[in-house]
Amino acid sequence: AARLCSGAGGEAEAAGGDGAMLRHLARKLRASGPVTVAEYMREALTNPGQGYYTRRGGVGESGDFITSPEISQVFGELIGIWYISEWMAMGKPNTFQLVELGPGRGTLTEDILRVFKQLASVLSKCDVSVHLVEVSPKLSEIQAVMLTGGKVQPNPEGEPAYMNGISKTGIPIFWYRDIQDVPPGYSFYLAHEFFDALPIHKFQRTEKGWHEVLVDIDPEVPDQLRFVLSPSRTPATQNFIQPEETRDHVEVCPEAGVIVQRLASRIEKDGGAALVADYGHDGTKTDTFRGFRNHKLHDVLSAPGTADLTADVDFSYLRKMAQGKTATLGPIKQREFLKNMGIDLRLQVLLQNSGDTATREQLLHSYDMLMNPEKMGDCFNFFALLPHQRLVHPDKKDKPESKSPLPPVAGFNELLLK
């Protein structure tokens, strides 16, 4: 169902679709030589004319992969509860910006907004707004229909947001192309299956030291791509390989590092928190780069622009890139996080309220999909950035008895349901 964990089954798809992106890349490679895997991913996914996300963006049943919010409403509801729980633990500030990076079809935001509406009395004195960072024109249209019923208006050129509207529940929504355009202020950030699609550099250890893996045209087969090793050290090899690295093959996503640095700086300055949900590892995996098309594994170098390309997130790298500006929690497996958030109780309530067998079967099936270690339960991880004072009282060291204990962080500890 979902984009599979690396190494999971599935036959590589045969090449297909139009070859415009392949022809474009072949011309580029013949003219200027091999490119990094990061540059290849960037072209294949976000090229303005032929990129996968700019042209298709295949989320959902008819697309190339299904994400957790598409499987069950419970997933988004529990994340909505996580944000409200953290907002309350931080003293209920009077503004609440929900900022989602790469919101897909808008399903997750819609589920979160439903929770906000149900808990409107709790949020009544708070100024809530939604800010979506989305580069795909096609996906932003789908989000607009999903969240506002299509009632949006484009903003004049030069404005930070390129579009705005009001959600069906009456909350203002703004769209941006870059996280830097989102206004500063007390914000909760959400990145669900966002970091895995950012371009990665790949490196291989050889007898002569580290070399970067590049993409080139195959001289034996015209119009076919292949991986090659850089003849000498590249700037990326010098900048991104840590001296203490023990693996023989490493993937690094510098863009993820930059975004985490920005999130950490904003949270340190303005308060709030960031929740990252993605498949990944804690600095242990090696080659995780893969493609998906029509819900099957697809050769990453075949028919570029027609398949989703992805790589597991290295949470140890994200932790390092936060540079101590915020506290970090996780990664914790999805099934543990959702269990801590009370998914079992929520499932029981939904089962009791569902009248027909088909609905009950669907609820149990989606629960299994999210929680089963063989499916998404162990592949996906949750990771959070929080202000240091959320976990340690600033003056706790001097007067340990003077402060009441801090409430536990929901999801990472068991949520106490009162």
C-alpha positions as CSV (number, residue, x, y, z in Angstrom):
1,A,0.0,0.0,0.0
2,A,2.1,2.9,1.2
3,R,5.5,3.6,-0.3
4,L,7.2,0.5,0.9
5,C,10.1,0.3,3.4
6,S,13.4,0.0,1.6
7,G,14.1,-3.6,0.8
8,A,10.4,-4.6,0.8
9,G,8.9,-6.6,-2.1
10,G,7.5,-5.4,-5.4
11,E,8.7,-5.8,-9.0
12,A,10.5,-2.9,-10.7
13,E,8.1,-1.3,-13.2
14,A,9.0,-1.3,-16.8
15,A,9.9,2.0,-18.4
16,G,7.0,3.9,-19.9
17,G,5.3,7.3,-20.2
18,D,6.6,10.0,-22.5
19,G,10.4,10.4,-22.8
20,A,10.6,14.2,-22.7
21,M,12.5,14.3,-19.3
22,L,14.8,11.5,-20.4
23,R,15.7,13.3,-23.6
24,H,16.2,16.6,-21.7
25,L,18.6,14.8,-19.2
26,A,20.4,12.9,-22.0
27,R,21.2,16.2,-23.7
28,K,22.4,17.8,-20.5
29,L,24.6,14.8,-19.6
30,R,26.2,14.6,-23.1
31,A,26.9,18.4,-22.9
32,S,28.3,18.7,-19.4
33,G,29.0,15.2,-18.0
34,P,27.5,13.3,-15.1
35,V,25.4,14.9,-12.4
36,T,24.9,14.2,-8.7
37,V,22.0,12.1,-7.6
38,A,20.6,15.3,-5.9
39,E,20.6,17.1,-9.2
40,Y,19.0,14.1,-10.9
41,M,16.3,14.0,-8.3
42,R,15.6,17.7,-8.4
43,E,15.2,17.6,-12.2
44,A,13.0,14.4,-12.2
45,L,10.7,15.6,-9.4
46,T,10.5,19.4,-9.7
47,N,11.5,20.4,-13.2
48,P,8.9,23.1,-14.1
49,G,7.9,21.5,-17.4
50,Q,8.4,17.7,-16.9
51,G,8.9,17.1,-13.2
52,Y,6.9,14.4,-11.4
53,Y,5.5,16.7,-8.7
54,T,4.9,19.7,-11.0
55,R,3.0,17.5,-13.6
56,R,1.4,14.7,-11.6
57,G,2.0,14.5,-7.9
58,G,0.5,11.0,-7.6
59,V,-0.9,10.7,-4.1
60,G,-3.9,8.5,-3.5
61,E,-5.6,5.4,-5.0
62,S,-5.2,6.6,-8.6
63,G,-1.6,7.8,-8.0
64,D,1.7,6.1,-7.3
65,F,1.5,5.9,-3.5
66,I,-0.9,6.2,-0.6
67,T,0.0,8.1,2.6
68,S,-1.2,7.5,6.2
69,P,-3.8,10.3,6.1
70,E,-5.3,8.7,2.9
71,I,-5.7,5.4,4.8
72,S,-7.5,6.6,8.0
73,Q,-8.9,9.8,9.4
74,V,-7.7,8.7,12.8
75,F,-4.1,9.4,11.8
76,G,-4.7,13.1,11.2
77,E,-7.1,13.4,14.2
78,L,-4.3,12.1,16.6
79,I,-1.8,14.6,15.1
80,G,-4.4,17.4,15.6
81,I,-4.6,16.3,19.3
82,W,-0.8,16.3,19.5
83,Y,-0.7,20.0,18.5
84,I,-3.4,21.0,20.9
85,S,-1.8,19.0,23.7
86,E,1.5,20.8,23.1
87,W,-0.2,24.2,22.8
88,M,-1.8,23.6,26.2
89,A,1.5,22.4,27.8
90,M,3.2,25.6,26.6
91,G,0.6,27.8,28.4
92,K,-2.0,28.3,25.6
93,P,-0.4,31.2,23.7
94,N,-2.9,33.5,22.0
95,T,-1.8,32.8,18.4
96,F,-1.4,29.4,16.7
97,Q,0.1,29.1,13.2
98,L,-0.1,25.6,11.8
99,V,2.5,25.3,9.1
100,E,2.6,22.2,6.9
101,L,5.5,21.5,4.5
102,G,4.4,19.6,1.4
103,P,0.7,19.0,2.3
104,G,0.0,16.5,-0.4
105,R,-3.8,16.5,-1.2
106,G,-4.6,18.4,2.0
107,T,-6.1,15.4,3.7
108,L,-4.0,15.6,6.8
109,T,-4.7,19.3,7.3
110,E,-8.4,18.6,6.8
111,D,-8.4,16.0,9.6
112,I,-6.5,18.3,11.9
113,L,-8.9,21.2,11.3
114,R,-11.9,18.8,12.1
115,V,-10.3,18.2,15.5
116,F,-9.7,22.0,16.0
117,K,-13.4,22.5,15.2
118,Q,-14.5,19.8,17.7
119,L,-12.3,21.5,20.3
120,A,-13.3,25.0,19.4
121,S,-14.2,25.9,23.0
122,V,-10.6,25.1,24.0
123,L,-9.1,27.2,21.2
124,S,-11.8,30.0,21.5
125,K,-9.4,32.7,22.7
126,C,-6.7,31.7,20.2
127,D,-6.0,33.2,16.8
128,V,-5.6,30.1,14.6
129,S,-4.3,30.2,11.0
130,V,-3.0,27.6,8.5
131,H,0.1,28.1,6.3
132,L,0.9,25.6,3.6
133,V,4.3,25.4,1.9
134,E,3.6,23.9,-1.6
135,V,5.6,24.2,-4.8
136,S,3.3,22.1,-7.0
137,P,0.5,24.2,-8.8
138,K,-1.5,21.0,-9.3
139,L,-1.4,19.9,-5.7
140,S,-2.2,23.4,-4.4
141,E,-5.4,23.4,-6.5
142,I,-6.4,20.0,-5.0
143,Q,-5.6,21.3,-1.5
144,A,-7.7,24.4,-2.2
145,V,-10.7,22.3,-3.2
146,M,-10.3,19.9,-0.3
147,L,-9.9,22.6,2.4
148,T,-11.9,25.6,1.2
149,G,-14.3,24.1,-1.4
150,G,-12.3,26.0,-4.0
151,K,-13.0,29.4,-2.4
152,V,-9.5,30.9,-2.8
153,Q,-7.9,34.0,-4.4
154,P,-4.5,34.5,-5.9
155,N,-2.4,37.2,-4.2
156,P,-0.6,39.9,-6.2
157,E,3.0,39.3,-7.3
158,G,5.5,40.2,-4.6
159,E,3.3,39.1,-1.6
160,P,4.9,36.3,0.5
161,A,1.8,34.1,0.0
162,Y,0.8,33.3,-3.6
163,M,-2.8,32.3,-2.6
164,N,-5.2,32.6,0.3
165,G,-8.6,31.4,1.4
166,I,-10.9,30.5,4.3
167,S,-11.3,26.8,5.4
168,K,-14.7,25.2,5.5
169,T,-14.4,25.6,9.3
170,G,-13.7,29.3,9.0
171,I,-9.9,29.4,9.5
172,P,-7.7,31.5,7.2
173,I,-5.3,29.5,5.0
174,F,-2.3,30.8,3.1
175,W,-0.1,29.1,0.5
176,Y,3.7,29.8,0.0
177,R,6.5,28.4,-2.2
178,D,9.2,28.5,0.5
179,I,9.3,28.2,4.3
180,Q,11.1,31.5,4.5
181,D,8.0,33.2,3.2
182,V,5.9,32.0,6.1
183,P,5.5,34.9,8.6
184,P,7.4,34.6,11.9
185,G,5.4,33.9,15.1
186,Y,4.4,31.2,17.4
187,S,4.1,28.2,15.1
188,F,3.6,24.5,15.0
189,Y,5.3,22.8,12.0
190,L,4.3,19.6,10.4
191,A,6.4,17.6,7.9
192,H,4.6,14.3,7.0
193,E,6.4,12.4,4.2
194,F,8.2,15.6,3.2
195,F,11.9,15.1,3.9
196,D,12.0,11.7,2.1
197,A,11.4,13.4,-1.3
198,L,14.2,16.0,-0.9
199,P,17.3,15.4,-3.1
200,I,20.0,13.3,-1.6
201,H,23.8,12.9,-2.4
202,K,25.1,9.4,-2.4
203,F,28.6,8.4,-1.5
204,Q,30.6,5.1,-1.8
205,R,33.7,4.2,0.2
206,T,36.4,2.7,-2.0
207,E,40.0,1.5,-1.5
208,K,41.0,5.1,-2.5
209,G,38.6,6.8,-0.1
210,W,35.1,8.3,-0.5
211,H,33.7,8.9,-4.0
212,E,30.3,10.4,-4.9
213,V,27.8,8.4,-6.8
214,L,26.8,10.2,-10.0
215,V,24.2,9.7,-12.8
216,D,25.5,9.5,-16.4
217,I,24.4,8.3,-19.8
218,D,25.3,4.7,-20.6
219,P,27.8,4.8,-23.6
220,E,26.7,1.2,-24.6
221,V,23.0,2.0,-24.6
222,P,22.0,5.4,-25.9
223,D,19.2,7.1,-23.9
224,Q,19.7,4.8,-20.9
225,L,21.0,6.1,-17.6
226,R,23.5,4.5,-15.2
227,F,25.3,5.2,-11.9
228,V,29.0,5.9,-12.0
229,L,31.5,6.9,-9.3
230,S,33.2,10.4,-9.4
231,P,36.8,10.0,-10.5
232,S,38.0,12.2,-7.6
233,R,36.6,13.8,-4.4
234,T,33.7,16.2,-5.1
235,P,32.9,19.2,-2.9
236,A,30.0,17.3,-1.4
237,T,32.3,14.4,-0.4
238,Q,34.5,16.9,1.5
239,N,31.5,18.7,3.1
240,F,29.1,15.9,4.0
241,I,31.0,12.8,5.1
242,Q,31.7,12.8,8.8
243,P,35.2,11.7,9.9
244,E,33.7,9.1,12.3
245,E,31.5,7.5,9.5
246,T,31.6,3.7,9.7
247,R,29.2,2.7,6.9
248,D,30.5,2.0,3.3
249,H,27.6,3.7,1.6
250,V,26.0,6.9,2.8
251,E,23.1,9.1,1.7
252,V,23.0,12.8,2.8
253,C,20.2,15.3,2.2
254,P,21.7,18.8,2.7
255,E,18.4,20.5,1.9
256,A,16.8,18.6,4.9
257,G,19.6,20.0,7.0
258,V,19.0,23.6,5.9
259,I,15.2,23.2,6.6
260,V,15.8,21.7,10.1
261,Q,18.2,24.6,10.9
262,R,15.5,27.1,9.9
263,L,12.8,25.3,11.9
264,A,15.1,25.1,14.9
265,S,16.0,28.8,14.7
266,R,12.3,29.8,14.4
267,I,11.2,27.6,17.3
268,E,14.1,28.9,19.5
269,K,13.1,32.5,18.7
270,D,9.3,32.4,18.4
271,G,8.3,29.2,20.3
272,G,6.1,26.3,19.0
273,A,7.2,22.9,17.9
274,A,7.8,20.7,14.8
275,L,6.6,17.2,14.2
276,V,8.3,15.1,11.5
277,A,6.7,11.8,10.4
278,D,8.5,9.8,7.8
279,Y,10.2,6.6,7.1
280,G,13.8,6.6,8.1
281,H,16.5,5.4,10.4
282,D,18.9,6.7,13.0
283,G,22.1,6.8,11.0
284,T,22.2,3.0,10.4
285,K,21.0,2.4,6.8
286,T,23.0,2.7,3.6
287,D,21.3,2.5,0.2
288,T,17.6,3.4,0.5
289,F,17.1,5.4,-2.8
290,R,14.0,4.0,-4.7
291,G,11.2,4.9,-7.0
292,F,7.4,4.2,-7.0
293,R,5.0,4.1,-9.8
294,N,1.4,2.7,-9.7
295,H,2.1,1.4,-6.1
296,K,5.0,-0.7,-7.2
297,L,8.8,-0.3,-6.9
298,H,10.2,1.3,-10.0
299,D,13.8,1.6,-11.3
300,V,15.0,5.0,-10.2
301,L,16.9,5.7,-13.5
302,S,14.0,4.5,-15.8
303,A,11.5,6.9,-17.3
304,P,12.5,9.9,-15.1
305,G,9.6,12.3,-14.4
306,T,7.0,9.5,-14.4
307,A,7.7,8.0,-10.9
308,D,8.1,9.3,-7.4
309,L,11.7,9.1,-6.1
310,T,12.4,8.8,-2.4
311,A,15.0,7.9,0.2
312,D,14.8,7.1,3.9
313,V,15.3,10.1,6.2
314,D,18.4,10.0,8.4
315,F,17.1,11.3,11.7
316,S,20.6,11.3,13.3
317,Y,21.5,13.9,10.6
318,L,18.4,16.0,11.4
319,R,19.3,15.9,15.1
320,K,22.8,17.1,14.3
321,M,21.5,19.9,12.1
322,A,19.2,21.3,14.8
323,Q,22.6,22.3,16.3
324,G,21.3,22.3,19.9
325,K,19.0,25.2,19.3
326,T,16.0,23.0,20.2
327,A,15.5,19.8,22.1
328,T,14.8,16.8,19.9
329,L,12.7,13.7,20.6
330,G,12.7,10.4,18.7
331,P,12.7,8.9,16.3
332,I,10.0,6.7,17.7
333,K,8.2,4.1,15.7
334,Q,4.8,5.1,14.3
335,R,2.9,2.3,16.1
336,E,4.4,3.4,19.5
337,F,3.6,7.1,18.8
338,L,0.0,6.3,17.8
339,K,-0.5,3.9,20.7
340,N,0.7,6.6,23.1
341,M,-1.7,9.0,21.4
342,G,-4.6,6.8,22.2
343,I,-5.4,5.2,18.8
344,D,-6.8,2.1,20.5
345,L,-9.4,4.1,22.4
346,R,-10.3,6.2,19.3
347,L,-10.7,3.0,17.3
348,Q,-13.1,1.5,19.9
349,V,-15.2,4.7,19.8
350,L,-15.4,4.6,16.0
351,L,-16.3,0.9,16.0
352,Q,-19.1,1.5,18.5
353,N,-20.5,4.3,16.4
354,S,-20.3,2.5,13.1
355,G,-23.5,0.9,12.1
356,D,-22.5,-1.3,9.1
357,T,-20.1,-4.2,8.7
358,A,-18.2,-2.6,5.7
359,T,-17.3,0.5,7.8
360,R,-16.1,-1.7,10.7
361,E,-14.0,-3.8,8.4
362,Q,-12.5,-0.7,6.8
363,L,-11.6,0.8,10.2
364,L,-9.9,-2.5,11.3
365,H,-8.1,-2.8,8.0
366,S,-6.8,0.8,8.2
367,Y,-5.8,0.3,11.8
368,D,-3.8,-2.8,10.8
369,M,-2.2,-0.8,7.9
370,L,-1.0,2.0,10.3
371,M,0.0,-0.2,13.3
372,N,1.2,-3.6,11.9
373,P,5.1,-3.8,12.2
374,E,5.1,-5.5,8.8
375,K,3.2,-2.7,7.1
376,M,3.6,0.9,8.3
377,G,4.0,0.5,12.0
378,D,7.7,0.0,12.1
379,C,8.7,1.7,8.8
380,F,7.5,5.1,9.8
381,N,9.0,7.2,12.6
382,F,8.0,10.3,14.5
383,F,10.6,12.9,15.5
384,A,10.0,16.3,17.2
385,L,11.8,19.6,17.7
386,L,10.7,21.4,20.9
387,P,12.0,24.5,22.8
388,H,14.5,23.5,25.6
389,Q,12.2,25.0,28.3
390,R,9.4,22.6,27.2
391,L,11.5,19.7,28.7
392,V,13.6,21.5,31.4
393,H,12.5,24.5,33.4
394,P,14.9,27.4,32.8
395,D,15.5,27.9,36.5
396,K,15.1,24.3,37.6
397,K,18.8,24.0,38.3
398,D,18.8,26.7,41.0
399,K,15.4,25.9,42.7
400,P,14.4,22.3,41.8
401,E,11.4,22.3,44.1
402,S,10.0,25.7,43.0
403,K,8.3,24.6,39.8
404,S,5.5,22.1,39.2
405,P,6.6,19.1,37.0
406,L,6.4,19.6,33.3
407,P,3.6,17.7,31.5
408,P,4.9,14.8,29.4
409,V,5.2,15.2,25.6
410,A,2.2,13.4,24.1
411,G,3.1,10.6,21.7
412,F,6.6,10.3,23.0
413,N,5.2,9.4,26.4
414,E,1.8,7.9,27.1
415,L,-0.9,10.4,26.7
416,L,-2.9,10.7,30.0
417,L,-6.5,10.7,28.9
418,K,-8.6,12.4,31.5
